[in-house]
Amino acid sequence: MVMLSCVVVVVCRYAEQSRESLRNSIRKKKKKEEKERTMSIVPKETIEVIAQSIGINNLSSDAALALAPDVEYRIREIMQEAIKCMRHSRRTTLTADDVDAALNLRNVEPIYSFASGSPLRFKRAIGYRDLFYIDDKDVDFKDVIEAPLPKAPLDTAVVCHWLAIEGVQPAIPENAPLEVVEPPSGGKDHEQKEGLPVDIKLPVKHVLSRELQLYFDKIIELTLSKPDSVLFKQALVSLATDSGLHPLVPYFTCFVADEVSRGLNDCRLLFALMRVVWSLLQNPHIHIEPYLHQLMPSVVTCLVAKRLGNKFADNHWELRDFTAKLVSSICRRFGHVYSSLQTRLTKTLLNALLDPKRSLTQHYGAIQGLAALGPNVVCLLVLPNLAPYLQLLEPEMLLEKQKNEMKRHEAWRVYDALLVSGHSNTQI
């Protein structure tokens, strides 16, 4: 009995010693983990995940634990260099470019990657509470193969343009607009205080003789107030033949552009302005090429504007016919100088013709303009679109479907214009 009690006491003491040793080992392990945490902000689990991402699957825990402080040191070193780059650039926000510059300073291989248009999506790793990874979207290889190819980049090209033509700078996007320099006022005394002379050259004004000024004023007066007089007809003859009118060309072009934009309700004025343009074009002593970019919008407006004049009695049909002949004359005379002139004009007229939202008067002007450009233009642009256009035009011509007499009259004028253009094309 005494022997049995001694054995029980020994076993109890041994169990107590085992529990105490287990407590000590757990306590030492916790202290070791706390020490590891204080030594490095990069946990060994991160090192293990990075190692697995680059194909190292058998990295031991001791090796990961030894690498963590070194990784933290390298990160701190790079970030300190990046902050120096940021401060050197006088910025308060650290950017990826600063990190790239720091890597370059440390002779570290740069990071090869590309920017992503969508934000990165992180997912929690299964079985880990504080471990995340970037979710890569699975892409079907078939979709990648069948995807359309991106657009090819533009080739390097050299484009030439005119800086000036006959001493006149054309108003094109490549040429910067001339800024008007205002004369000095009030600051002359202040500028000369330091003893440095200031020489300001103002732009040279376009000086006209007194005779040319009187001539220009008289032409404007006749155009605005007496377009039906005999004196205006004589003035048109003078515009078409006089050899000393070239200095007045920029003034005439500005006058025509301003009056067309303001006088769309005055059909008689528009007709007079187009006759002035016609006379200027017929003058062999005038170099009007630099001013075509100012004249063409006004001419096309008188051809395909929705409404010309404010009265039913205004003969805007005759104005559109005359403007179509004017457009044809411009293309024949200057088509070899500006190769894109007729192309841009035909595109504008064709868009006006094929747009069902445009009025019939605009369609009429577009047809007359295309017909005036020649039978080849009619054959290539008008005839292929004739059948679908007639399907839209025929209901406007019938009394049963169109009760408005003015609309029916406009439809019949458009129909007659189509017949004339098609008939002239078949004859040729």
C-alpha positions as CSV (number, residue, x, y, z in Angstrom):
1,M,0.0,0.0,0.0
2,V,2.9,2.3,0.9
3,M,4.6,1.4,-2.3
4,L,1.5,2.3,-4.4
5,S,1.2,5.7,-2.8
6,C,4.9,6.5,-3.6
7,V,4.3,5.6,-7.3
8,V,1.3,8.0,-7.4
9,V,3.3,10.8,-5.9
10,V,6.1,10.3,-8.4
11,V,3.6,10.3,-11.3
12,C,2.0,13.5,-10.1
13,R,5.3,15.3,-9.8
14,Y,6.3,14.2,-13.3
15,A,3.0,15.4,-14.7
16,E,3.4,18.7,-13.0
17,Q,6.9,19.1,-14.3
18,S,5.7,18.3,-17.8
19,R,3.0,20.9,-17.6
20,E,5.5,23.5,-16.4
21,S,7.9,22.7,-19.2
22,L,5.1,23.0,-21.7
23,R,4.1,26.4,-20.3
24,N,7.7,27.5,-20.5
25,S,8.0,26.4,-24.2
26,I,4.8,28.2,-25.1
27,R,6.0,31.3,-23.3
28,K,9.3,31.2,-25.1
29,K,7.6,30.7,-28.5
30,K,5.4,33.7,-27.9
31,K,8.3,35.9,-26.9
32,K,10.2,34.7,-30.0
33,E,7.2,35.6,-32.2
34,E,6.9,39.0,-30.5
35,K,10.6,39.6,-31.1
36,E,10.2,38.7,-34.7
37,R,7.3,41.2,-35.1
38,T,9.3,44.0,-33.5
39,M,12.4,43.2,-35.7
40,S,10.6,43.4,-39.1
41,I,7.3,44.8,-40.4
42,V,7.5,42.3,-43.3
43,P,6.1,39.0,-41.9
44,K,7.7,35.7,-43.1
45,E,4.3,34.7,-44.6
46,T,4.7,37.5,-47.1
47,I,8.1,36.2,-48.0
48,E,6.7,32.7,-48.5
49,V,3.9,34.0,-50.7
50,I,6.3,36.0,-52.9
51,A,8.5,33.0,-53.1
52,Q,5.6,30.8,-54.3
53,S,4.6,33.4,-56.9
54,I,8.0,33.2,-58.5
55,G,8.2,29.4,-58.4
56,I,10.0,28.7,-55.2
57,N,7.8,26.3,-53.3
58,N,10.2,24.7,-50.8
59,L,11.4,27.8,-49.0
60,S,11.8,27.0,-45.3
61,S,10.4,29.1,-42.5
62,D,13.8,29.9,-41.1
63,A,14.9,31.2,-44.5
64,A,11.8,33.3,-44.9
65,L,12.4,34.6,-41.3
66,A,15.9,35.6,-42.2
67,L,15.0,37.3,-45.4
68,A,12.2,39.4,-44.0
69,P,14.5,42.0,-42.2
70,D,16.7,42.3,-45.3
71,V,13.6,42.9,-47.5
72,E,12.4,45.6,-45.1
73,Y,15.9,47.3,-45.2
74,R,15.9,47.3,-49.0
75,I,12.3,48.7,-49.1
76,R,13.3,51.5,-46.7
77,E,16.4,52.3,-48.7
78,I,14.4,52.6,-52.0
79,M,11.6,54.7,-50.3
80,Q,14.2,57.1,-48.8
81,E,15.7,57.6,-52.3
82,A,12.2,58.1,-53.7
83,I,11.4,60.7,-51.1
84,K,14.6,62.5,-52.0
85,C,13.5,62.5,-55.7
86,M,10.1,63.8,-54.7
87,R,11.5,66.7,-52.7
88,H,14.0,67.5,-55.5
89,S,11.0,67.9,-57.8
90,R,9.3,70.2,-55.2
91,R,6.3,68.0,-54.8
92,T,4.5,66.8,-51.7
93,T,3.0,63.6,-53.2
94,L,5.1,60.5,-53.8
95,T,4.5,59.0,-57.3
96,A,5.5,55.9,-59.1
97,D,8.0,57.9,-61.1
98,D,9.9,58.7,-57.9
99,V,10.2,55.0,-57.1
100,D,11.4,54.3,-60.7
101,A,14.0,57.0,-60.3
102,A,15.1,55.6,-56.9
103,L,15.5,52.1,-58.5
104,N,17.6,53.7,-61.3
105,L,19.9,55.4,-58.7
106,R,20.5,52.1,-57.0
107,N,21.2,50.3,-60.3
108,V,18.3,48.1,-59.8
109,E,16.5,46.6,-62.9
110,P,13.4,48.7,-63.6
111,I,9.9,47.3,-63.2
112,Y,8.6,46.1,-66.6
113,S,4.8,46.5,-66.6
114,F,2.0,48.4,-68.1
115,A,-0.8,50.6,-66.6
116,S,-4.1,49.1,-66.0
117,G,-7.3,50.9,-66.8
118,S,-9.3,49.1,-64.1
119,P,-8.5,49.0,-60.3
120,L,-6.8,45.9,-58.9
121,R,-9.0,43.4,-57.1
122,F,-7.7,41.8,-54.0
123,K,-9.2,38.5,-52.6
124,R,-8.6,36.9,-49.2
125,A,-6.7,33.7,-49.3
126,I,-8.6,30.7,-48.1
127,G,-7.4,29.6,-44.6
128,Y,-5.5,32.8,-43.9
129,R,-7.1,35.7,-42.0
130,D,-4.8,38.5,-43.1
131,L,-3.4,37.2,-46.4
132,F,-4.7,38.7,-49.7
133,Y,-3.8,38.1,-53.4
134,I,-4.6,39.9,-56.7
135,D,-7.4,38.2,-58.5
136,D,-6.3,37.7,-62.2
137,K,-9.2,37.5,-64.6
138,D,-9.3,34.3,-66.8
139,V,-9.3,35.2,-70.5
140,D,-10.4,32.7,-73.1
141,F,-7.7,32.1,-75.7
142,K,-10.3,31.9,-78.4
143,D,-11.6,35.4,-77.5
144,V,-8.1,36.8,-77.7
145,I,-7.6,35.3,-81.2
146,E,-10.9,36.5,-82.5
147,A,-10.6,40.0,-81.1
148,P,-10.3,42.7,-83.7
149,L,-6.8,44.1,-84.2
150,P,-6.1,47.6,-82.8
151,K,-5.8,50.5,-85.2
152,A,-2.4,51.0,-86.6
153,P,-0.6,54.2,-85.5
154,L,-0.3,57.1,-88.0
155,D,2.8,57.1,-90.1
156,T,5.2,60.1,-89.8
157,A,4.4,62.5,-92.6
158,V,5.4,65.9,-93.7
159,V,2.7,68.4,-94.6
160,C,3.3,71.7,-96.4
161,H,1.2,74.8,-96.4
162,W,1.4,78.4,-97.6
163,L,2.7,80.9,-95.1
164,A,1.6,83.7,-97.5
165,I,0.2,84.0,-101.0
166,E,0.9,87.2,-102.9
167,G,1.8,88.8,-99.6
168,V,-1.4,87.7,-97.9
169,Q,-1.4,85.1,-95.1
170,P,-4.3,82.7,-95.6
171,A,-6.5,82.0,-92.5
172,I,-5.8,78.3,-92.1
173,P,-5.2,76.4,-88.8
174,E,-1.5,76.0,-89.5
175,N,-1.0,79.7,-89.5
176,A,-1.3,81.5,-86.2
177,P,-3.6,84.5,-86.3
178,L,-2.0,87.9,-86.4
179,E,-2.3,89.6,-83.0
180,V,-3.1,93.3,-83.1
181,V,-0.6,95.3,-81.1
182,E,-2.1,98.2,-79.3
183,P,-0.1,101.5,-79.2
184,P,1.5,102.3,-75.9
185,S,-0.5,104.5,-73.6
186,G,0.5,106.0,-70.2
187,G,3.5,103.7,-69.5
188,K,6.1,105.6,-71.5
189,D,7.6,107.5,-68.5
190,H,7.8,104.3,-66.5
191,E,9.6,102.4,-69.2
192,Q,12.2,105.1,-69.8
193,K,13.1,105.4,-66.1
194,E,15.9,102.8,-66.4
195,G,17.4,104.7,-69.3
196,L,16.7,101.9,-71.9
197,P,14.9,103.2,-75.0
198,V,11.8,101.3,-76.0
199,D,11.1,101.0,-79.7
200,I,7.6,99.6,-80.4
201,K,6.7,99.0,-84.1
202,L,3.0,99.0,-84.8
203,P,1.6,96.9,-87.6
204,V,1.7,98.6,-90.9
205,K,-1.8,99.7,-92.0
206,H,-3.1,98.9,-95.5
207,V,-3.0,102.3,-97.1
208,L,-5.6,102.9,-99.8
209,S,-5.6,105.9,-102.1
210,R,-8.4,108.4,-101.9
211,E,-9.7,107.2,-105.3
212,L,-9.9,103.6,-104.3
213,Q,-11.7,104.5,-101.1
214,L,-14.3,106.5,-103.0
215,Y,-14.6,103.6,-105.5
216,F,-15.2,101.1,-102.8
217,D,-17.8,103.2,-101.0
218,K,-19.7,103.8,-104.2
219,I,-19.8,100.0,-105.0
220,I,-21.1,99.3,-101.5
221,E,-23.7,102.0,-101.9
222,L,-24.9,100.6,-105.2
223,T,-24.9,97.0,-104.0
224,L,-27.0,97.8,-100.9
225,S,-29.4,100.4,-102.2
226,K,-29.6,100.2,-106.0
227,P,-28.9,96.6,-107.2
228,D,-31.4,97.0,-110.1
229,S,-30.0,100.3,-111.5
230,V,-28.1,100.7,-114.7
231,L,-25.3,102.3,-112.7
232,F,-24.8,99.1,-110.7
233,K,-24.5,97.1,-114.0
234,Q,-21.8,99.5,-115.1
235,A,-20.1,99.0,-111.8
236,L,-20.1,95.2,-112.3
237,V,-18.5,95.7,-115.7
238,S,-15.8,97.9,-114.0
239,L,-15.2,95.2,-111.4
240,A,-14.7,92.6,-114.1
241,T,-12.3,94.6,-116.2
242,D,-10.5,97.3,-114.2
243,S,-6.8,96.5,-113.6
244,G,-6.2,98.5,-110.4
245,L,-8.6,96.9,-108.0
246,H,-6.4,94.3,-106.4
247,P,-5.9,96.3,-103.2
248,L,-9.7,96.3,-102.7
249,V,-10.1,92.5,-102.9
250,P,-9.8,91.8,-99.1
251,Y,-12.4,94.6,-98.4
252,F,-14.8,93.2,-101.0
253,T,-14.5,89.7,-99.5
254,C,-15.1,90.9,-96.0
255,F,-18.1,93.0,-97.2
256,V,-19.6,90.0,-99.0
257,A,-19.2,87.6,-96.0
258,D,-20.7,90.1,-93.6
259,E,-23.7,91.0,-95.7
260,V,-24.5,87.4,-96.6
261,S,-24.6,86.5,-93.0
262,R,-26.8,89.5,-92.1
263,G,-29.0,89.6,-95.2
264,L,-30.4,86.1,-95.7
265,N,-33.9,87.6,-95.6
266,D,-33.2,89.9,-98.5
267,C,-33.1,87.9,-101.7
268,R,-32.3,90.9,-103.9
269,L,-29.3,91.8,-101.8
270,L,-28.0,88.3,-102.0
271,F,-28.3,88.3,-105.7
272,A,-26.4,91.5,-106.0
273,L,-23.6,90.2,-103.7
274,M,-23.2,87.0,-105.9
275,R,-23.0,89.2,-109.0
276,V,-20.2,91.2,-107.3
277,V,-18.4,87.9,-106.6
278,W,-18.9,86.8,-110.2
279,S,-17.4,90.1,-111.6
280,L,-14.4,89.8,-109.3
281,L,-13.8,86.3,-110.5
282,Q,-13.9,87.4,-114.2
283,N,-11.3,90.1,-113.7
284,P,-8.0,88.7,-115.0
285,H,-5.9,91.4,-113.1
286,I,-7.1,90.2,-109.7
287,H,-5.4,87.4,-107.7
288,I,-8.3,86.2,-105.7
289,E,-6.9,82.8,-104.7
290,P,-5.9,83.8,-101.2
291,Y,-9.4,84.9,-100.5
292,L,-11.4,81.9,-101.7
293,H,-11.6,80.5,-98.1
294,Q,-13.5,83.7,-97.2
295,L,-15.8,83.7,-100.3
296,M,-16.7,80.0,-100.5
297,P,-18.8,79.8,-97.3
298,S,-20.9,82.8,-98.5
299,V,-21.3,81.3,-101.9
300,V,-22.4,77.9,-100.6
301,T,-24.8,79.5,-98.2
302,C,-26.6,81.2,-101.1
303,L,-26.8,77.8,-102.8
304,V,-28.0,75.4,-100.1
305,A,-29.5,77.7,-97.4
306,K,-32.8,76.7,-96.0
307,R,-34.5,80.0,-96.7
308,L,-33.4,82.9,-98.9
309,G,-35.7,85.9,-98.7
310,N,-38.8,86.3,-96.5
311,K,-41.5,86.5,-99.1
312,F,-43.1,83.9,-101.3
313,A,-42.7,86.2,-104.3
314,D,-38.8,86.3,-103.8
315,N,-37.3,84.4,-106.7
316,H,-34.7,82.4,-104.7
317,W,-34.8,79.7,-107.4
318,E,-33.0,82.1,-109.8
319,L,-30.5,83.0,-107.1
320,R,-29.7,79.3,-106.5
321,D,-29.3,78.7,-110.3
322,F,-26.9,81.7,-110.6
323,T,-24.9,80.6,-107.6
324,A,-24.6,77.1,-109.0
325,K,-23.0,78.6,-112.2
326,L,-20.7,80.6,-109.9
327,V,-19.6,77.5,-108.0
328,S,-18.9,75.7,-111.3
329,S,-16.8,78.7,-112.5
330,I,-14.8,78.7,-109.3
331,C,-14.0,75.0,-109.5
332,R,-13.0,75.2,-113.2
333,R,-10.7,78.1,-112.6
334,F,-9.1,77.2,-109.3
335,G,-9.5,73.4,-109.1
336,H,-5.8,72.9,-110.2
337,V,-4.6,75.3,-107.5
338,Y,-6.6,73.7,-104.7
339,S,-6.9,70.0,-105.4
340,S,-9.4,69.5,-102.5
341,L,-11.7,72.3,-103.5
342,Q,-14.2,70.4,-105.7
343,T,-14.0,67.3,-103.4
344,R,-15.0,69.2,-100.3
345,L,-17.7,71.1,-102.3
346,T,-19.3,67.9,-103.7
347,K,-19.2,66.3,-100.3
348,T,-21.1,69.3,-98.8
349,L,-23.7,69.3,-101.6
350,L,-24.2,65.5,-101.5
351,N,-24.7,65.6,-97.7
352,A,-27.3,68.3,-98.2
353,L,-29.1,66.2,-100.9
354,L,-29.2,62.9,-99.1
355,D,-30.3,64.4,-95.7
356,P,-34.1,63.8,-95.5
357,K,-34.3,66.4,-92.7
358,R,-33.2,69.2,-95.1
359,S,-35.9,71.2,-96.9
360,L,-36.7,70.8,-100.5
361,T,-35.2,74.1,-101.4
362,Q,-31.9,72.9,-100.0
363,H,-32.2,69.7,-102.1
364,Y,-32.8,71.9,-105.1
365,G,-29.7,74.0,-104.5
366,A,-27.6,70.8,-104.0
367,I,-28.9,69.3,-107.3
368,Q,-28.2,72.4,-109.2
369,G,-24.7,72.7,-107.7
370,L,-23.8,69.1,-108.5
371,A,-25.3,69.4,-112.0
372,A,-23.2,72.5,-112.7
373,L,-20.0,70.6,-111.8
374,G,-20.4,68.4,-114.8
375,P,-21.9,65.2,-116.1
376,N,-19.3,63.0,-114.4
377,V,-20.3,64.3,-111.0
378,V,-24.0,63.7,-111.8
379,C,-23.2,60.1,-113.0
380,L,-21.1,59.3,-110.0
381,L,-23.1,61.0,-107.2
382,V,-26.7,61.8,-108.3
383,L,-27.8,58.9,-110.5
384,P,-26.8,56.1,-108.0
385,N,-29.0,57.8,-105.3
386,L,-31.9,58.8,-107.7
387,A,-34.2,55.8,-107.0
388,P,-34.3,56.0,-103.2
389,Y,-34.6,59.8,-103.4
390,L,-37.6,59.7,-105.7
391,Q,-39.4,57.4,-103.2
392,L,-39.1,60.3,-100.7
393,L,-40.0,63.0,-103.3
394,E,-43.1,61.5,-105.0
395,P,-45.4,61.7,-101.9
396,E,-44.5,65.5,-101.7
397,M,-45.7,65.9,-105.4
398,L,-49.1,64.3,-105.0
399,L,-52.2,66.4,-104.0
400,E,-53.6,63.5,-102.1
401,K,-50.6,63.2,-99.8
402,Q,-49.4,66.8,-99.6
403,K,-52.0,69.5,-99.1
404,N,-49.6,72.3,-98.8
405,E,-49.4,74.0,-102.2
406,M,-46.0,75.6,-101.5
407,K,-44.5,72.2,-100.6
408,R,-45.9,70.7,-103.8
409,H,-44.4,73.5,-105.8
410,E,-41.0,73.0,-104.2
411,A,-41.2,69.2,-104.9
412,W,-42.0,69.8,-108.6
413,R,-39.1,72.3,-108.9
414,V,-36.8,69.6,-107.4
415,Y,-38.2,67.0,-109.8
416,D,-37.6,69.3,-112.8
417,A,-34.0,69.9,-111.7
418,L,-33.5,66.1,-111.5
419,L,-34.9,65.7,-115.0
420,V,-32.7,68.5,-116.5
421,S,-29.5,67.1,-114.8
422,G,-30.3,63.5,-115.9
423,H,-31.2,64.6,-119.4
424,S,-28.0,66.6,-119.9
425,N,-26.0,63.6,-118.6
426,T,-27.7,61.2,-121.1
427,Q,-27.1,63.6,-124.0
428,I,-23.4,63.8,-123.3
